[in-house]
């Protein structure tokens, strides 16, 4: 996993609550056995019509958001299926950061494991940014060391919270299994104790 | 005296392997269930780092998500076929027991775990599948994980987990005649929404829960994830013990009796404190039908879709009704369906099929309805056939299929066509879940069976 300390990018507003992982990556693409190449299928049924043509109304298809790397979404983003293909597809498409009032548990967890950073912030601030990104252009800088998000054009900086161990994992790009294997003796001791 | 504990805390505390400052608990996993869709990348991860699979003996595999439910041997899609073959190869290479497509123990992973007695009270159980919460019906702490965590469990048999908060969903009173476990859980999610359980583990308690059979309890716990909770469980009792007695992977004789005592002692202590409690009166619940695009968008069968004037999020309601092809304030009983699916890890066990069969016996599926029954496992299929249920379904005009996840998520050929409308006993009514453009209404097996006959929703209580 790539380390990520600071990221600046264009924000795209996905103004919907309860966006489930079936929408993020529909089931017909889950038969692949790789971790890569899922970006082309992201939000497939929303991005493309039955004939595979782009739906011009869908937000990601609007030219102004073409290079967006920050996704702003409504409550309970990533609900439903545990498919890790959801963060894989978001990352592969080019997203680095997702900002929402809150996330579904499994999706939140899966994102961190892959270096996609889900950030929970106050709902009113999310709504402000959704509006600004819809009406104009919103570029945000996320600084994981400082735990801040900055809207450069408007000179606004807000703080966010994130579990410390998750922040460290992301900033250092650690291999979590290697970390766990450092306490392998504890695992063996536990196994011996329950035998 | 020690502090009273919930079952959640008891099971958790028994599994903590290691704690350190600034990290969540490292907990031990007693059972790791795997299937073809979420495991290949995890095996590949092991291979790339040259790591061992630590406990193949605590790992059990089956294939369920993309397998055909007819013409068993033929997976036409070469990519899907490769996924199934990859699981076979991985299980062989790493020494994992596999119930493959021709194995008598094959079935939906959350149906076979309990059937085989792999699922037991007090165990920590994970699977790369969000409906792992099903196993909580036995008082196991069971939750869905992503593929990175599957790999972590392969390599270490542990997971770093933040201790979740506890939510007591107390269901008092009795469910009315014709009102099922499915209606109960759908009514709870409708009332408290799809993120009521986010960050929590739910324990279901109260008289109505005690009165449920084990299979009904599985239906309730299965849908904990639709309430946002990674896990939902029920304290073990005599029913739990009797369900497991004599099952394949459960000890026999004295050893079983000793284990049974330990299981019963897991139940939540009196006076244990939960972080939050919600109380529901079972008697108020009617048969449920979802009308929207998440499991919280549901109504009693006597009700209707919401009015725009009464909603907080008009855009979401508009979007859902538009997708579903419904109007505001539309009576549920006016909704006509053209597909019926009886199956899935929520409602594909023997008792589910028996209840549906009772409704349709001697009747015919409406001419405009395509109806299929997909037993949850090979074993359920055999038991149902021994009771003649296959004949009842087939005579009524249902197709009788082989076991798998099937039309719950349509990863195989079993899909609802665009614009099709399905009364489904599954667990998710998301846009496109059962097929691109397909519309899903979640219901109990009884409600689905009655809808198959009438071609629209009817109240099974007066049917």
Interface residues (C-beta under 8 A of the other chain):
Chain A: X15 X16 X17 X18 X20 X22 X23 X26 X27 X28 X30 X31 X32 X33 X34 X35 X45 X50 X75 X76 X79 X80 X81 X82 X83 X84 X87 X102 X104 X105 X106 X109 X110 X113 X114 X163 X164 X165 X175 X176 X177 X180 X181 X183 X184 X186 X187 X190 X191 X194
Chain B: X17 X18 X22 X23 X24 X26 X28 X37 X38 X40 X41 X44 X49 X51 X54 X65 X66 X77 X79 X80 X82 X83 X86 X128 X129 X130 X144 X145 X146 X147 X148 X149 X151 X152 X155 X156 X157 X158 X160 X162 X194 X195 X198 X199 X225 X226 X228 X229 X230 X294 X313 X315 X316 X319 X409 X410 X411 X418 X428 X430 X431 X432 X433 X436 X437
